[in-house]
Amino acid sequence: MQDNYGREISVLRISVTDLCNYRCKYCMGEDGIPKRTHRDVLSFEEITRIASVAAGLGIRKIRLTGGEPLVRRGILDLCRMLKSIPEIKELSMTTNGSFLTDFAAGLKDAGVDRLNISLDTLDPEKFHSMTRTGSLEDVLHGIETAEQVGFTGTKLNAVLIGGFNDTEIPAFAELTKSRDLSVRFIELMPLGCSANWDSQCFLSSDAVLKALPDLEFVDTDGVSVRYRLPGYLGTIGLIPPMSRKFCSRCNRIRLTADGKLKPCLHSAAEIPLTGLSDQELENALKAAILSKPKEHLLNQTHQSGTLRNMYEIGG
């Protein structure tokens, strides 16, 4: 289904939980978040019904997110349920990677096609400092396990933060030398905990082009512009929501764990989907797609319009 600006909306991101085992400084407070009751979070059956109706309107790809989706009990069952929807051509998951050693084989068996793994630094001390609880070794081992069980085209997402990981750009690029990986640098957005950070933390993706002058353009993959270093197997992706607005290529809508549909990440608009009949649900989804704004105003206001933190929306 197309929105009012001719964009074909084909991707549904589903947050299955607000909870996460990390407390990344740009995302969540040190004390974490209050745990919701079961009745406040969509059941797997509700999620699957919403996804099925959305598939009837043209959704072809689903990505499961959080928080950290692998902390949701029974997550493999949900993967199987979503994979059984005939119209869905790709099921992927965004994870921090800390549980992949235990879950990678199960995710592959449950029908997950691809993984996005958040990884903001390759320095163990900085990793623990940023996540407050995490171990870099766990994530690196999880990535290796995912490769061993057959996952290909894995994307490593690094939020580009001035004074934190900008000197690591070449090291991240080396991960793509002989591995089927796409390292994607995402500009830090003024959203939630990072909204009032020092301006020097917000780097343009041009910093990557300067650090890697030999990059060669490959193509545009959704909101990412992809490059490759000569002779390297994998790719380098740039996702620049601040410096180069990509709203004209945005093809997604988002479902929160508590059953609200967000037409745009940076809009306060949310449409409740719980308790609706199939026809009412279809009407609500159509209304959400048609209400998708033309663009966000991040680069003008330096402030997101959403009323939620990122862990409540899903990456």
C-alpha positions as CSV (number, residue, x, y, z in Angstrom):
1,M,0.0,0.0,0.0
2,Q,1.2,3.5,-0.8
3,D,1.1,6.4,1.5
4,N,0.1,9.9,0.4
5,Y,3.6,10.6,-0.9
6,G,3.9,7.6,-3.2
7,R,6.1,5.6,-0.8
8,E,5.3,1.8,-0.9
9,I,5.0,0.8,2.8
10,S,6.3,-2.8,2.9
11,V,8.2,-3.1,6.2
12,L,6.7,-3.6,9.7
13,R,9.0,-3.3,12.7
14,I,7.6,-5.0,15.8
15,S,8.9,-4.3,19.2
16,V,8.2,-7.3,21.4
17,T,9.4,-5.8,24.7
18,D,10.7,-2.6,26.2
19,L,13.1,-4.6,28.4
20,C,16.8,-5.0,27.7
21,N,19.7,-6.6,29.5
22,Y,21.9,-3.5,28.6
23,R,21.6,0.1,29.8
24,C,23.2,1.9,26.9
25,K,23.8,5.5,27.9
26,Y,22.1,7.0,24.8
27,C,19.1,4.8,25.2
28,M,18.2,4.0,28.8
29,G,18.7,5.2,32.3
30,E,21.1,3.4,34.6
31,D,18.3,1.9,36.6
32,G,16.5,0.4,33.6
33,I,12.8,0.6,33.2
34,P,9.7,-0.6,35.1
35,K,8.6,-4.0,34.0
36,R,5.1,-4.1,32.3
37,T,2.5,-6.6,33.3
38,H,1.5,-9.3,30.8
39,R,-1.7,-7.6,30.0
40,D,0.1,-4.4,29.0
41,V,2.2,-6.2,26.3
42,L,0.8,-7.7,23.1
43,S,0.5,-11.4,23.1
44,F,2.1,-13.5,20.4
45,E,-1.4,-14.2,19.0
46,E,-2.2,-10.4,18.9
47,I,1.1,-9.6,17.2
48,T,0.6,-12.4,14.6
49,R,-3.0,-11.2,13.9
50,I,-1.8,-7.6,13.4
51,A,1.0,-8.8,11.1
52,S,-1.4,-10.9,9.1
53,V,-3.7,-8.0,8.4
54,A,-0.7,-5.8,7.6
55,A,0.5,-8.4,5.2
56,G,-2.8,-8.2,3.4
57,L,-2.1,-4.5,2.9
58,G,1.4,-5.0,1.4
59,I,3.7,-5.6,4.3
60,R,6.4,-8.1,3.0
61,K,9.2,-7.7,5.6
62,I,9.0,-7.9,9.4
63,R,11.8,-7.1,11.8
64,L,11.5,-8.0,15.4
65,T,13.0,-5.5,17.8
66,G,13.0,-4.4,21.5
67,G,14.4,-3.4,23.9
68,E,16.2,-6.7,23.4
69,P,13.8,-9.2,21.7
70,L,15.7,-12.2,23.0
71,V,14.7,-11.5,26.6
72,R,11.0,-12.1,25.6
73,R,10.1,-15.6,26.8
74,G,9.1,-17.9,23.9
75,I,10.4,-15.6,21.2
76,L,11.2,-18.6,18.9
77,D,7.5,-19.5,18.9
78,L,6.6,-16.0,17.7
79,C,9.2,-16.3,15.0
80,R,7.6,-19.4,13.7
81,M,4.1,-17.9,13.9
82,L,5.2,-14.8,11.8
83,K,7.1,-16.9,9.4
84,S,4.0,-18.9,8.6
85,I,2.2,-15.8,7.2
86,P,2.3,-16.6,3.4
87,E,2.9,-13.0,2.3
88,I,5.9,-12.3,4.5
89,K,9.0,-12.7,2.4
90,E,11.6,-11.8,5.1
91,L,11.7,-12.1,8.9
92,S,14.7,-10.4,10.5
93,M,15.7,-9.4,14.1
94,T,17.6,-6.6,15.6
95,T,19.5,-7.8,18.7
96,N,22.4,-6.6,20.9
97,G,24.0,-10.0,20.2
98,S,24.6,-11.0,23.8
99,F,22.4,-14.0,23.7
100,L,23.2,-15.2,20.2
101,T,25.6,-18.0,21.3
102,D,22.5,-19.7,22.8
103,F,19.8,-18.5,20.4
104,A,21.4,-18.4,16.9
105,A,20.7,-22.0,15.9
106,G,17.1,-21.7,17.2
107,L,16.5,-18.5,15.4
108,K,17.7,-20.0,12.2
109,D,15.5,-23.1,12.7
110,A,12.5,-20.9,13.5
111,G,12.7,-19.1,10.2
112,V,14.6,-15.9,10.9
113,D,16.3,-14.9,7.6
114,R,18.7,-12.2,8.8
115,L,20.1,-10.5,11.8
116,N,20.9,-6.9,12.7
117,I,23.3,-6.7,15.6
118,S,24.0,-3.5,17.5
119,L,27.7,-3.0,18.2
120,D,29.0,0.5,19.0
121,T,32.6,-0.2,19.9
122,L,35.3,-2.9,19.5
123,D,37.0,-1.8,22.7
124,P,36.0,-4.0,25.7
125,E,36.3,-1.3,28.3
126,K,34.4,1.2,26.3
127,F,31.8,-1.4,25.5
128,H,31.2,-2.1,29.2
129,S,31.1,1.6,30.0
130,M,28.5,2.4,27.3
131,T,26.2,-0.6,28.0
132,R,26.8,-0.5,31.8
133,T,26.4,-4.2,32.0
134,G,27.6,-5.9,28.7
135,S,30.5,-8.0,27.6
136,L,32.0,-7.4,24.2
137,E,33.3,-11.0,24.2
138,D,29.7,-12.3,24.4
139,V,28.7,-10.3,21.4
140,L,31.7,-11.2,19.3
141,H,31.2,-14.9,20.1
142,G,27.5,-14.5,19.3
143,I,28.3,-13.1,15.8
144,E,30.7,-16.0,15.1
145,T,28.0,-18.5,16.2
146,A,25.5,-16.8,13.9
147,E,27.9,-17.2,11.0
148,Q,28.5,-20.9,11.9
149,V,24.8,-21.8,11.9
150,G,24.3,-20.2,8.5
151,F,23.3,-16.6,8.9
152,T,24.5,-14.5,6.0
153,G,24.2,-10.8,5.2
154,T,24.3,-9.9,8.8
155,K,24.3,-6.1,9.5
156,L,26.4,-4.6,12.4
157,N,24.9,-1.3,13.5
158,A,27.2,1.2,15.1
159,V,25.8,4.5,16.4
160,L,28.4,7.1,15.4
161,I,29.3,9.1,18.5
162,G,31.9,11.9,18.6
163,G,34.6,11.3,21.2
164,F,33.5,7.7,21.8
165,N,33.9,5.5,18.7
166,D,34.9,7.9,15.8
167,T,38.5,6.7,16.0
168,E,37.4,3.1,15.5
169,I,35.9,3.6,12.0
170,P,38.9,1.8,10.3
171,A,38.7,-1.1,12.8
172,F,35.0,-1.6,12.1
173,A,35.8,-1.5,8.3
174,E,38.3,-4.3,8.8
175,L,35.5,-6.6,9.9
176,T,34.2,-6.5,6.3
177,K,37.5,-7.6,4.7
178,S,36.8,-11.3,4.4
179,R,33.4,-11.7,6.0
180,D,29.9,-11.4,4.6
181,L,29.0,-8.5,6.9
182,S,27.7,-5.0,6.4
183,V,28.9,-2.5,9.0
184,R,26.5,0.4,9.1
185,F,27.2,3.7,10.8
186,I,24.1,5.4,12.1
187,E,24.1,9.1,13.0
188,L,23.3,9.7,16.7
189,M,19.8,11.2,17.0
190,P,18.6,13.7,19.7
191,L,16.1,11.2,21.1
192,G,15.5,10.3,24.7
193,C,18.6,10.1,26.8
194,S,20.8,11.6,24.1
195,A,18.6,14.6,23.4
196,N,20.6,17.0,25.5
197,W,24.1,15.6,24.8
198,D,26.9,17.9,23.8
199,S,26.7,18.9,20.1
200,Q,30.2,17.4,19.5
201,C,28.7,13.9,20.1
202,F,26.5,14.3,16.9
203,L,28.8,13.5,14.0
204,S,27.8,13.6,10.3
205,S,28.3,10.3,8.4
206,D,30.9,12.3,6.4
207,A,33.3,11.4,9.2
208,V,33.2,7.8,7.8
209,L,34.0,9.0,4.3
210,K,36.9,11.0,5.6
211,A,38.3,8.1,7.7
212,L,37.9,5.7,4.7
213,P,38.7,7.8,1.6
214,D,39.0,4.6,-0.6
215,L,35.4,3.7,-0.2
216,E,33.6,3.0,-3.5
217,F,29.8,3.5,-3.9
218,V,27.8,0.3,-4.2
219,D,24.1,1.1,-4.0
220,T,21.3,2.3,-1.9
221,D,19.7,-0.3,0.4
222,G,16.6,1.2,1.9
223,V,17.7,4.1,4.2
224,S,21.3,3.0,3.9
225,V,23.9,4.1,1.3
226,R,26.3,1.3,0.8
227,Y,30.0,1.4,0.0
228,R,32.8,-1.1,-0.2
229,L,36.6,-0.9,0.2
230,P,38.4,-2.3,-2.8
231,G,38.9,-6.1,-2.5
232,Y,36.7,-6.4,0.6
233,L,33.9,-8.9,0.7
234,G,31.5,-7.0,3.0
235,T,30.1,-3.4,2.8
236,I,30.0,-0.2,4.8
237,G,26.6,1.4,5.2
238,L,25.8,5.0,6.1
239,I,22.5,5.9,7.7
240,P,22.3,9.7,8.0
241,P,19.0,10.8,9.5
242,M,20.5,14.1,10.6
243,S,22.7,15.2,7.8
244,R,21.0,13.7,4.8
245,K,17.3,13.2,5.4
246,F,16.2,9.9,3.8
247,C,12.4,10.2,4.6
248,S,11.6,10.0,0.9
249,R,12.9,6.4,1.0
250,C,11.2,5.4,4.2
251,N,9.0,2.3,3.7
252,R,8.2,1.3,7.3
253,I,5.7,1.5,10.1
254,R,6.4,0.5,13.7
255,L,4.4,-1.5,16.2
256,T,5.2,-0.9,19.9
257,A,5.1,-3.6,22.5
258,D,2.0,-2.1,24.1
259,G,0.1,-2.2,20.8
260,K,0.5,1.3,19.3
261,L,1.3,1.8,15.7
262,K,3.7,4.6,14.9
263,P,3.6,5.8,11.3
264,C,6.9,7.7,11.9
265,L,9.7,7.2,14.4
266,H,10.0,10.9,15.1
267,S,6.3,11.7,15.3
268,A,4.2,11.8,18.5
269,A,1.3,10.2,16.5
270,E,0.3,6.7,17.6
271,I,-2.7,4.6,16.6
272,P,-3.9,2.0,19.2
273,L,-4.5,-1.4,17.7
274,T,-5.6,-3.5,20.7
275,G,-9.1,-4.8,20.9
276,L,-10.0,-4.2,17.3
277,S,-11.9,-6.5,15.0
278,D,-10.1,-7.6,11.8
279,Q,-11.9,-5.0,9.7
280,E,-11.3,-2.2,12.3
281,L,-7.6,-3.3,12.4
282,E,-7.4,-3.1,8.6
283,N,-8.9,0.4,8.7
284,A,-6.6,1.5,11.4
285,L,-3.5,0.3,9.5
286,K,-4.7,2.0,6.4
287,A,-5.2,5.2,8.3
288,A,-1.7,5.0,9.8
289,I,-0.1,4.5,6.5
290,L,-2.0,7.4,5.0
291,S,-1.1,9.6,8.0
292,K,2.6,9.0,7.6
293,P,4.3,12.4,7.5
294,K,6.4,13.5,4.6
295,E,9.5,14.0,6.7
296,H,10.8,14.5,10.2
297,L,12.2,17.8,11.4
298,L,15.3,16.6,13.3
299,N,17.8,18.6,11.3
300,Q,15.7,21.8,11.9
301,T,14.7,21.5,15.5
302,H,17.4,19.1,16.8
303,Q,14.7,17.4,18.7
304,S,12.6,14.3,18.0
305,G,8.8,14.7,18.1
306,T,8.2,11.3,19.6
307,L,7.1,11.0,23.2
308,R,8.9,7.7,23.7
309,N,12.5,6.6,24.3
310,M,14.1,4.4,21.6
311,Y,13.8,1.2,23.7
312,E,10.0,1.8,23.7
313,I,9.8,2.0,19.9
314,G,12.3,-0.5,18.6
315,G,15.4,-0.1,16.6
